[in-house]
Amino acid sequence: MCGIFGYLGSKNSIKACLTGLKLLEYRGYDSAGIAAIKKGRLIQFKASGKIKALEKKINMKDLKLNLAIGHTRWATHGPAIEKNAHPHLDEKNSVAIVHNGIIENYNILKKSFKLKQTKFRSETDSEVIAQLFSINYKNDLVLATIETLKQLKGSLAIVAIHKDHPNEIIAAKRESPLAIGYDDKKTEFIISSDPNAFSGRNLNVIFLKNDEIAHIKNGDITVIDLKNNKILKTPQKLNSKNLTFSKKGFDHYLLKEIFDQPITVQKAFIDRLTENDEIEFENFNLDKKFLKSIDNIIITACGTSYHASLIAKTFLQEKAKIFISSEIASEMRFKNLIFTKNTLVIAISQSGETADTVAALKTAKENNAKTLAIVNVQNSTISRMCDSSIFLKAGLEVSVCSTKAFSSQITVLYLFAIYLARLKNMKKKESTSFLNELKTIPRKIKKTLKDFDLIHEKAKKYSQYENFFFLGRNLMYPTAMEAALKLKEISYLNANAYPAGEMKHGPLALIDSKLIVIAFCANKKTYDKMLSNLMEAKARNAQILAFATKKSYGIEDIADDVIWLEETSDELAIFPSTVASQLFAYFIAKIRKTDIDHPRNLAKTVTVE
Ligand code: G6P
């Protein structure tokens, strides 16, 4: 799993690896490692935890080397301890590999005739690659790679080096992504899980396809398939902007990103609305004739992006008047969904790299569906896979817990819904009041952020409790799901979301005076019913904190505490409610002293299925 990196060139390879790995750390931070070749021998450095821990272990003196590979891990097979950190070496210490993916037949291979005598040093699936490679190696790196790939099942992106080839590097890919960049003079070659790590460089970039192997040697790159045939690859020029990390004076990236939202939400719509409120998406190449003919849409995503899909589903269906389904990406390919020639599949992803969403998109493509990506990161796998993309323009989101990407996803999806509905049946004036109100949302988010101290006070009061129910109805139900996820992710508390009407069908049994109900009451359509559901919880001694709009009546008589929000229509209530709940989760995590930006066991982007 994770982020892999390789460097061969004129600069200090270890430094290049450390810099690259920091840019890939969002893919996992359980452990990190680097291997290089010094005086004909493989050397390696490993540390559990973040890249910073690895950096501390490396004394740069005498390490001006031209070749190195590196890895940042999100543990799948074997705990996050040093012996399981990559790179993995073979028994003879001749080859070192880094791997992203899962080798599904690793156990069978370990017991196989070829490897049964081998002494493995780690509990990982990945080590099997190094050991197999070593056995298959007969003085030719490419042939050894081909042979090894043929024996492996599962997903992989690997980079390998061999002690007898100090000026060569091998990269291969199956399912997990891999990009290779090089400068015009071919003095530097960089291999990376994704182009994020090319930050600030202008490079010629090749994206490997499944079962392609790249061999970099003598300042040149050759790409080969499993039959050892050369493949002609045309690189694309990629001028990547410098990724700058700054908390801008905030204590955490998470808080900075929560506060970014008045601007990021505005960026998601402002240049896409003309003076006459026409909607235009840049470089949008889904044919209008096709869009008019769409008879169903499948939206797929994971985590926070999935919650955005639930909100989009309701809105899109209501406006475009077609059937919309929202599918958790990791489940989608195991269902026999119905695809017609007029199906559109929308993949939502902040990173554009989530393996489950990539797999769901493959199912869509196998069924000849047209595909649209709603992503934040340009040039990401998902945006490259889809027929067209709409970017969030939210800027770099560093904190693992997603906040500003979510509000931008909703904004973009709302715009797309109106765009599609107008193509289909909606009169322009039917959407005028909605768009006018959307323009007020950045200001309403700002107002919510001003309640910083008040929300902090409420968080103090509730931070000592362990069990939370997040309740909502209609659009406030996915809002509650997203709010519960925030609290779970960064506070490690038991936070479950339910549609408030479902409480009586089971969850009420869990209610007592130690259970906190967080109630999302900002939808008018369901407000009265919501109050009844809260009364049912109160009758069983639950303590209630409500998020409600200023014009709500009666809630203060039921709830123990109310956080008052700006008045909005039901569709747009998601914004103030979400921002307030993000702050609430942030403060609880801060009081409980967790690693807010890098919560335990998680990764910003999960690149295994
Ligand atoms: C991980 C992150 C979540 C994110 C999810 C989907 O689990 O921790 O914050 O929502 O992946 O990521 P994506 O980049 O596809 O939106």
Boltz pocket constraint, residues with backbone or C-beta under 6 A from the ligand:
constraints:
  - pocket:
      binder: B
      contacts: [[A, 302], [A, 303], [A, 304], [A, 305], [A, 348], [A, 349], [A, 350], [A, 351], [A, 352], [A, 353], [A, 354], [A, 357], [A, 400], [A, 401], [A, 402], [A, 602], [A, 603], [A, 604], [A, 605], [A, 606]]
      max_distance: 6.0
